[in-house]
Amino acid sequence: MHEMSLCEGVLQLLEEHAVSQGFSRVRRVWLEIGALSGVEPEAMRFSFDAVMKESLADGAQLEIIHQPGEAWCMQCSKPVQVTARYQSCPQCGSYQLQVTGGDEMRVKELEVE
């Protein structure tokens, strides 16, 4: 389950920002998770609660913002939405797609004290 190591990375980021920005507690974390990122939102929720125990984010609420997968179809010359890598173009059926978005995970916002 790589979501556990992703949450450890989020905790490290929170701790670094707590030092640089002077907050002591995290109440809520908003994460953007792309449909093509390979991150399972429910596994992320479970891992988040486990990793944040006894830290500055213990008890923090995790809000997940789902981002759609986006690609450029080289055949259609149009942007299209996709739900999986290596999916065919929903417009023309071509497999010549270049992923342009929805393959990332990032911390969007924090609520802190």
Helices and strands as residue ranges (DSSP letters): H 2-21, E 26-34, H 41-52, E 61-67, E 69-73, E 78-82, E 97-101, E 105-112
